[in-house]
Amino acid sequence: MRAGVLIADRYRLDGLLGRGGMGEVWRARDTRLGREVAVKVLREHVSIDPQLAARFQREALLPAGLQHKGITVVHDFGDEHGRLYIVMELLAGRNLSALIADHPAGLPVDRSIDLAVEVADVLAYAHAKEIAHRDLKPSNIIVQGDGGLKVCDFGIAKDLDATRITLTGQVLGTPAYMAPEQWQGSSGTSADLYALGCVLFEMLTGEQAFPGPTAPACMNQHFAEERPAPGDHVEGIPPTLNDLVRSLLSKDAAGRPGSATEIIARLGASRQRPATVTTRFEPLSARQKPPGLASQRTASRLTRLAGWDRSGGLRQPDREELELLGIKRPAPLPVYTTLRIGNPVRLGGFAAAERTLYIGDARHHVLAVDVKSGELAWEAWDLPSRDGDLLLTMPGRQLLAAPSTSFASEGVIMECLNPQDGGIVWKRQLLAADAASRGARHTIYATSDQCVATWVRGARDICGWSLETGERRFAYRLADPESTSRSLTPLPDGRHFLWTTQNGLTAFDTSGQTTWASHAHWIGGGLAVMANGVWLRAGSDIIGLDTRDGTMIGKIGEYNRYHVIEIIGAHAGGILAETSSRGAGAQQDLSLISPHDLITWHRPAASRLGYNKNFHSTRDYLIGQHDPQVGRGSFYALYGIDRSGQIAWVAARSANAYDQSKVAHADGWLFWSFGDAVFKIDLGI
């Protein structure tokens, strides 16, 4: 192969990245989608070998069935004039071998743990799919610029349900990282854990655990030599980490940890990082730093909470309120408990994770409440927002605190908090303070698996920030920053964002590269992002676009009796929309429409239910809200619509002057918050 060759009339080879015994890897351009990719091409003599060709095909097919942020994405696979090829995402980073070589005395302990946790997370996912990697080693782990990583080369991976592929006369794997049973021709998920132990040892010490100069010598070390401990080679290794490495390197598979998930837990217990995390990002300069913004913060427990109780506070709506809601029949009150906060506060942010509820108020203040007990876990002060708005991303790992609206004279500061204790992990100034500027600046946020994208009104760029370090990953230049009806949405794959204006849609990845754009349809009636595509209103109908390349995948509503007024969002595999019957005098309805052009359920004259378009989608219910500040009446209401479109339950509360309603849900619970109380509703009604 040579530069300039076009494979499959689509992939133009631009530069050679590497060459090995089986083939070559090229940097290439996908001329159809306009993106950079990597193309691995087998040598001709390898392509005609049936066993090697089968191995290569598995390298394409196995990762294609694995959707994980830590596994290299495979885009395409084929045969070009007798030579097999794989098209993969082009990774920006370096392999772990090179990183270790830069640290001959070993990587810092916490950095080694962080990387090992990410690798173990990949293994846990693959093993749950009954796939073992079988060739885990530092050169197959790519550390990216944002600190995350990708596990590559599933070429000898084993589908534990499939017939094993073995090359005649060969044992598959890399000698320095092969478990004893792998040398004997038997391997499963436990061999991957052994290899992870070898990799972790090498990260901590800078040396291989079994550095035999030849394959036979290496095999003898794996079978006969005592299990090494990294603490015998370098100082400062926690005893718990020493014990974990030794157990991973057990000669007997039964002596190793039972799963990758167990390894993640044990790695977490070995961290040396202090409980309160100080700033990891470069602090703002004295000129930029707003008054009262600390560069580090110690969490406190000044607020007293009595825990969840059954003191009440919710009621069933009366007849007049039901009529205002458009509900014809009374529905039961859900089972709930109450958490009294105390003095009324103006709510700013509200978010829920599996075990913790986060409540922000207008006093630059966040409370973290244990979901089960209702006790205070921690509280943090001096948030960079007078509104205290919260964005919860990657539950259990990061919590973003940032304003949705700020005045230009105050600037816009975004903080990343440790959700375990409220300490600052990093902070970023999105907009510098400018006393000469007037008026509010609205900020849009969207989070993916690896970064948070932000756009401040009036800016020319959407900026992407690493969730781990706060460093800027990209600046995406907008073609139409002044257009109206703007929205920024993460796509389901966790690696792309969708920028939407009334003039069209543009998809770009977490490196700031455009993936596709569609300007053929006027966008003004909302959109629904689903696993199979993004669905938007086009005239009175709904069209679907493939999130991978923007091609049309469907058109619905054209021959039905309903007219789509606005798409509200996605729910239960369908498209939630405000609709009306075609013809004069048509009423406004609420419909759940499947991508197959069928109405899953339909609520006639339900426009009052969807008045403020504020819905939350859970597994069993569509949660709707009535807000007197948006709708009518002097009461708040929360209701659940079941899978058949019926009102399953409804709860109401009379409005007070200080009330501001917020809703969040997690792990089977629905949380409804006001200025003085939080109600925990059991969704298993």
QUINOR-V843001 format. One record per residue. N is the residue number from 1. SS is DSSP state (@ for helix, = for strand, . for the rest). OMEGA is omega in degrees with one decimal (* if undefined). BURIAL is + if it has 9 or more other ideal C-beta (glycine too) atoms within 8 Angstrom, else -. Layout:
# QUINOR-V843001
n,ss,omega,burial
N,SS,OMEGA,BURIAL
N,SS,OMEGA,BURIAL
This chain:
# QUINOR-V843001
n,ss,omega,burial
1,.,179.8,-
2,.,179.3,-
3,.,180.0,-
4,.,179.0,-
5,.,179.1,-
6,=,-179.7,+
7,=,178.9,+
8,.,-180.0,+
9,.,-174.4,-
10,.,-171.8,-
11,=,-178.8,+
12,=,179.8,+
13,=,-176.5,+
14,=,-177.4,-
15,=,-179.6,-
16,=,179.2,+
17,=,-177.9,-
18,=,-179.8,-
19,=,178.8,-
20,.,-176.8,-
21,.,-177.0,-
22,.,-177.8,-
23,=,-175.8,+
24,=,174.2,+
25,=,-175.8,+
26,=,163.7,+
27,=,-174.9,+
28,=,178.6,+
29,=,173.4,+
30,=,-173.2,+
31,.,-179.7,-
32,.,-177.4,-
33,.,176.9,-
34,.,-178.9,-
35,=,176.5,+
36,=,179.5,-
37,=,171.7,+
38,=,179.8,+
39,=,175.5,+
40,=,-176.8,+
41,=,177.8,+
42,=,171.8,+
43,.,-173.1,+
44,@,-177.9,-
45,@,177.2,-
46,@,-177.6,+
47,@,-178.0,+
48,.,175.1,-
49,.,-173.0,-
50,@,-178.7,-
51,@,178.7,+
52,@,177.6,+
53,@,178.1,+
54,@,177.5,+
55,@,-179.6,+
56,@,179.2,+
57,@,178.0,+
58,@,177.4,+
59,@,177.6,+
60,@,-170.3,+
61,@,-177.5,+
62,@,178.0,+
63,@,-179.9,+
64,@,178.1,-
65,.,-179.4,-
66,.,-179.1,+
67,.,-177.9,-
68,.,-176.6,+
69,.,-178.0,-
70,.,179.6,+
71,=,-178.6,+
72,.,-178.8,+
73,.,175.6,-
74,=,-177.6,+
75,=,-171.0,-
76,=,179.8,-
77,=,179.7,+
78,=,-176.8,-
79,=,179.7,-
80,=,179.3,+
81,.,176.1,-
82,.,178.1,-
83,=,-178.6,+
84,=,179.3,+
85,=,173.4,+
86,=,175.1,+
87,=,-175.3,+
88,=,173.3,+
89,=,177.9,-
90,.,-174.7,-
91,.,176.1,+
92,.,-178.6,-
93,=,178.8,+
94,=,-177.3,-
95,=,-175.2,+
96,@,177.7,+
97,@,179.7,+
98,@,179.1,-
99,@,178.3,+
100,@,179.8,+
101,@,177.5,-
102,.,-179.4,-
103,.,-175.3,+
104,.,177.4,-
105,.,178.9,-
106,.,175.3,+
107,.,173.3,+
108,.,-174.4,-
109,@,-177.0,+
110,@,176.4,+
111,@,177.2,+
112,@,179.5,+
113,@,-179.9,+
114,@,-179.7,+
115,@,179.8,+
116,@,177.6,+
117,@,-179.2,+
118,@,177.3,+
119,@,179.4,+
120,@,177.9,+
121,@,175.5,+
122,@,-179.3,+
123,@,179.6,+
124,@,179.2,+
125,@,-178.7,+
126,@,-179.6,+
127,@,176.4,+
128,@,176.0,-
129,.,-179.9,-
130,.,176.4,-
131,=,175.2,+
132,=,-176.1,+
133,.,175.1,+
134,.,175.4,+
135,.,-179.7,+
136,.,-179.6,+
137,.,-176.6,+
138,@,-177.9,+
139,@,176.3,-
140,@,179.0,+
141,=,-178.1,+
142,=,177.6,+
143,=,-174.5,+
144,=,-175.2,+
145,.,-179.4,-
146,.,-180.0,+
147,.,176.1,+
148,.,-177.9,+
149,=,175.9,+
150,=,173.9,+
151,=,-173.8,+
152,.,170.4,+
153,.,171.3,-
154,.,-173.7,+
155,.,177.4,+
156,.,177.6,+
157,.,-176.1,+
158,=,170.4,+
159,=,-171.4,+
160,.,175.2,+
161,.,-172.7,-
162,.,175.4,-
163,.,-175.1,-
164,.,175.1,-
165,.,179.0,+
166,.,176.4,-
167,.,-174.9,+
168,.,176.8,-
169,.,-177.3,-
170,.,168.2,-
171,.,-174.2,-
172,.,179.2,-
173,.,177.0,+
174,.,-168.2,-
175,@,-173.7,+
176,@,-173.5,+
177,@,-175.1,+
178,.,177.5,+
179,.,179.6,+
180,@,-178.2,+
181,@,179.0,+
182,@,175.7,+
183,@,-179.1,+
184,.,175.7,-
185,.,179.8,-
186,.,-179.8,-
187,.,176.8,+
188,.,-177.1,+
189,@,-178.5,+
190,@,177.2,+
191,@,175.1,+
192,@,179.8,+
193,@,175.4,+
194,@,179.4,+
195,@,176.9,+
196,@,175.8,+
197,@,177.4,+
198,@,179.9,+
199,@,-179.5,+
200,@,176.3,+
201,@,-177.8,+
202,@,177.4,+
203,@,-175.1,+
204,@,-173.0,+
205,@,-173.5,+
206,.,-178.4,+
207,.,174.9,-
208,.,179.0,-
209,.,-178.8,+
210,.,-171.2,+
211,.,-178.4,+
212,.,-176.8,+
213,.,178.3,-
214,.,179.5,-
215,@,178.0,-
216,@,179.5,-
217,@,178.8,+
218,@,178.9,+
219,@,179.6,+
220,@,178.1,+
221,@,-179.9,+
222,@,-176.7,+
223,@,-166.2,+
224,@,-173.5,-
225,.,179.1,+
226,.,179.9,-
227,.,-179.5,-
228,.,173.5,+
229,.,-178.5,+
230,@,179.7,+
231,@,176.4,+
232,@,-176.2,-
233,.,179.9,-
234,.,179.6,+
235,.,172.6,-
236,.,177.9,-
237,.,179.4,+
238,.,179.6,-
239,@,-179.7,-
240,@,178.5,+
241,@,173.9,+
242,@,-178.4,+
243,@,-179.9,-
244,@,-179.5,+
245,@,179.9,+
246,@,179.4,+
247,@,177.0,+
248,@,-177.1,+
249,.,176.2,+
250,.,178.5,+
251,.,-179.3,-
252,.,-178.8,-
253,@,-178.9,+
254,@,-179.6,-
255,@,179.9,-
256,.,174.9,+
257,.,-173.6,+
258,.,-176.8,-
259,.,175.5,+
260,@,177.7,+
261,@,176.5,-
262,@,179.4,+
263,@,179.7,+
264,@,179.8,+
265,@,-178.9,-
266,@,175.3,+
267,@,178.9,+
268,@,-179.8,+
269,.,-177.3,-
270,.,-177.2,+
271,.,176.1,-
272,.,-177.5,-
273,.,-179.3,-
274,.,-176.4,-
275,.,177.3,-
276,.,-173.9,+
277,.,176.6,+
278,.,-175.7,+
279,.,177.0,+
280,.,177.8,-
281,.,179.2,+
282,.,-176.1,-
283,.,174.4,-
284,.,-180.0,-
285,.,-179.3,-
286,.,-179.5,-
287,.,-177.1,-
288,.,-169.1,+
289,.,179.3,+
290,.,179.2,+
291,.,174.2,-
292,.,179.8,-
293,.,-177.6,+
294,.,175.6,-
295,.,171.3,+
296,.,-171.8,+
297,.,173.3,+
298,.,-179.0,-
299,.,-179.8,+
300,=,177.3,-
301,.,-177.7,-
302,.,-179.0,-
303,.,179.1,+
304,.,178.1,-
305,.,-176.0,+
306,.,-179.8,-
307,.,-179.7,-
308,.,176.7,-
309,=,-178.5,+
310,.,-177.2,-
311,.,175.2,-
312,.,-178.2,-
313,.,177.4,-
314,.,-179.0,+
315,=,172.9,-
316,.,178.0,+
317,.,175.3,+
318,.,-174.4,-
319,@,-179.0,-
320,@,179.3,-
321,@,176.1,+
322,@,179.4,+
323,@,177.4,-
324,@,179.0,+
325,@,-175.9,+
326,.,179.0,+
327,.,-173.5,+
328,.,-177.1,-
329,.,175.8,-
330,.,177.8,-
331,.,-176.9,+
332,.,173.9,-
333,.,-179.0,+
334,.,174.5,+
335,.,-176.8,-
336,=,171.1,+
337,=,-171.2,+
338,=,172.8,+
339,=,179.5,+
340,=,-178.2,+
341,.,-179.9,+
342,.,-178.9,-
343,.,179.9,-
344,.,177.9,-
345,.,174.5,+
346,.,-177.1,-
347,=,175.3,+
348,=,-177.9,+
349,=,-177.4,+
350,=,-178.3,+
351,=,-177.2,+
352,=,170.6,+
353,.,-174.3,+
354,.,-174.3,-
355,.,-171.9,-
356,=,175.0,+
357,=,-177.6,+
358,=,-176.5,+
359,=,178.1,+
360,=,177.3,+
361,=,-173.6,+
362,.,-179.7,+
363,.,-178.5,-
364,.,-164.0,+
365,=,176.4,+
366,=,171.5,+
367,=,172.3,+
368,=,-172.8,+
369,=,176.1,+
370,=,-176.0,+
371,.,-174.9,+
372,.,-172.8,-
373,.,-174.3,-
374,.,178.5,+
375,.,179.9,-
376,=,176.5,+
377,=,174.4,-
378,=,171.5,+
379,=,-177.1,+
380,=,-177.2,+
381,.,175.4,+
382,.,174.1,+
383,.,-176.6,+
384,.,-179.1,+
385,.,177.7,+
386,.,176.8,+
387,.,176.7,+
388,.,-177.7,+
389,.,-178.0,+
390,=,169.0,+
391,=,178.7,+
392,=,179.8,+
393,=,178.6,+
394,.,-173.8,-
395,.,179.4,+
396,.,-177.8,-
397,.,179.8,-
398,=,175.3,+
399,=,-179.5,+
400,=,175.1,+
401,=,-176.0,+
402,=,179.6,+
403,.,171.9,+
404,.,176.6,-
405,=,177.5,-
406,=,175.6,+
407,=,-174.7,+
408,.,-178.9,+
409,.,180.0,+
410,.,-174.8,+
411,.,178.1,+
412,=,-179.0,+
413,=,174.7,+
414,=,178.1,+
415,=,171.1,+
416,=,-177.7,+
417,=,169.6,+
418,.,-175.7,+
419,.,179.6,+
420,.,-176.0,-
421,.,178.2,+
422,.,178.0,+
423,.,-179.8,+
424,=,172.8,+
425,=,173.0,+
426,=,175.3,+
427,=,-177.5,+
428,=,174.9,+
429,=,-177.5,+
430,=,-179.9,+
431,=,-178.3,+
432,.,176.9,-
433,.,-178.2,+
434,.,-176.0,-
435,.,-177.9,-
436,.,-177.8,-
437,.,177.5,-
438,.,176.0,-
439,.,-177.7,-
440,=,175.1,-
441,=,178.8,+
442,=,-179.4,-
443,=,177.3,+
444,=,179.1,+
445,=,171.6,+
446,=,-176.1,+
447,=,173.3,+
448,.,179.8,+
449,.,-170.6,-
450,.,-174.2,+
451,=,173.6,+
452,=,178.0,+
453,=,-177.3,+
454,=,172.9,+
455,=,177.8,+
456,=,-176.3,+
457,.,-179.4,-
458,.,-178.5,-
459,.,178.7,+
460,.,-173.5,-
461,=,161.8,+
462,=,-178.1,+
463,=,177.3,+
464,=,-175.9,+
465,=,177.8,+
466,=,177.5,+
467,.,-176.6,+
468,.,-172.6,-
469,.,-176.0,+
470,.,179.4,+
471,.,-179.2,-
472,=,-179.4,+
473,=,-179.9,+
474,=,170.1,+
475,=,-175.7,+
476,=,-176.3,+
477,=,-178.3,-
478,.,176.9,+
479,.,-175.8,-
480,.,-176.7,-
481,.,-177.2,-
482,.,-179.0,-
483,.,-177.4,+
484,.,178.3,-
485,.,-176.8,+
486,.,170.7,+
487,=,179.6,+
488,=,-170.7,+
489,=,173.1,+
490,=,177.7,+
491,.,-171.7,+
492,.,-177.8,-
493,.,177.4,-
494,.,-176.4,+
495,.,-177.6,+
496,=,175.4,+
497,=,178.1,+
498,=,177.0,+
499,=,-173.9,+
500,=,171.2,+
501,=,178.7,+
502,.,-178.0,-
503,.,179.3,-
504,=,-177.0,+
505,=,175.1,+
506,=,177.3,+
507,=,176.6,+
508,=,-174.9,+
509,=,-175.3,+
510,.,169.9,+
511,.,177.8,-
512,.,-179.9,+
513,.,177.8,-
514,=,177.5,+
515,=,175.5,+
516,=,178.0,+
517,=,178.0,+
518,=,179.6,+
519,.,-177.5,-
520,.,-173.9,-
521,.,175.2,+
522,.,-175.9,-
523,.,178.9,+
524,.,-176.2,-
525,.,177.8,+
526,.,178.1,+
527,=,177.7,+
528,=,178.8,+
529,=,-178.0,+
530,=,-177.5,+
531,.,-176.1,-
532,.,179.3,-
533,=,175.8,+
534,=,-174.6,+
535,=,-175.3,+
536,=,-179.5,+
537,=,175.3,+
538,=,-172.8,+
539,.,178.2,-
540,.,-176.6,-
541,=,178.1,+
542,=,175.4,+
543,=,178.6,+
544,=,177.3,+
545,=,177.4,+
546,.,-177.6,+
547,.,-178.9,+
548,.,-175.4,-
549,.,176.8,-
550,.,178.7,+
551,.,-178.0,-
552,=,179.8,-
553,=,179.0,-
554,=,175.6,+
555,=,-175.5,+
556,=,175.9,+
557,.,-173.4,+
558,.,-174.9,-
559,.,179.4,-
560,.,-176.4,-
561,.,-176.7,-
562,=,179.2,+
563,=,-178.0,+
564,=,177.5,+
565,=,-179.0,+
566,=,172.2,+
567,=,-177.9,+
568,=,179.9,+
569,=,179.7,+
570,=,177.9,+
571,=,172.9,+
572,.,178.4,-
573,.,-179.9,-
574,=,-177.1,+
575,=,178.1,+
576,=,-174.6,+
577,=,168.3,+
578,=,-174.2,+
579,=,172.6,+
580,=,174.4,+
581,=,178.6,+
582,.,177.7,-
583,.,-178.0,-
584,.,176.8,-
585,.,-177.1,-
586,.,179.5,+
587,.,179.0,+
588,=,-175.1,+
589,=,174.4,+
590,=,-174.7,+
591,=,168.9,+
592,=,-172.6,+
593,=,178.0,+
594,=,177.5,+
595,.,-179.8,+
596,.,175.5,-
597,.,176.5,+
598,=,175.1,-
599,=,179.0,+
600,=,170.0,+
601,=,-172.1,+
602,=,178.5,+
603,=,-179.2,+
604,.,176.4,-
605,.,-175.9,-
606,.,-177.3,+
607,.,179.8,+
608,.,177.3,+
609,.,-177.9,+
610,.,-171.4,+
611,.,-177.3,+
612,.,175.4,+
613,.,-176.2,-
614,.,-177.3,+
615,=,173.4,+
616,=,-178.7,+
617,=,173.6,+
618,.,-176.5,+
619,.,-173.3,-
620,.,-173.7,-
621,.,164.0,+
622,=,-176.3,+
623,=,178.6,+
624,=,-178.9,+
625,=,167.5,+
626,=,-177.8,+
627,.,-178.4,+
628,.,177.7,+
629,.,178.8,-
630,.,-179.1,-
631,.,-177.9,+
632,.,178.8,-
633,.,-178.9,+
634,.,-179.7,-
635,=,170.9,+
636,=,177.1,+
637,=,176.1,+
638,=,-176.5,+
639,=,179.6,+
640,=,175.3,+
641,=,-175.9,+
642,.,-173.8,+
643,.,177.8,-
644,.,179.7,-
645,.,-179.6,+
646,.,175.4,-
647,=,-176.6,+
648,=,-179.9,+
649,=,178.4,+
650,=,178.7,+
651,=,-178.3,+
652,=,175.8,+
653,=,178.8,+
654,=,-175.6,-
655,.,172.5,-
656,.,-174.9,-
657,.,-175.0,-
658,.,-174.1,+
659,.,169.1,+
660,.,-171.2,-
661,.,175.6,+
662,=,-178.9,+
663,=,173.2,+
664,=,177.6,+
665,=,178.5,+
666,=,169.0,+
667,.,174.5,-
668,.,-179.6,-
669,=,173.5,+
670,=,-177.7,+
671,=,-178.8,+
672,=,-170.6,+
673,=,172.7,+
674,.,-177.9,+
675,.,-175.3,+
676,.,-175.8,+
677,=,172.1,+
678,=,178.3,+
679,=,179.0,+
680,=,-175.2,+
681,=,179.5,+
682,=,-179.2,+
683,.,176.1,+
684,.,-175.8,-
685,.,*,+
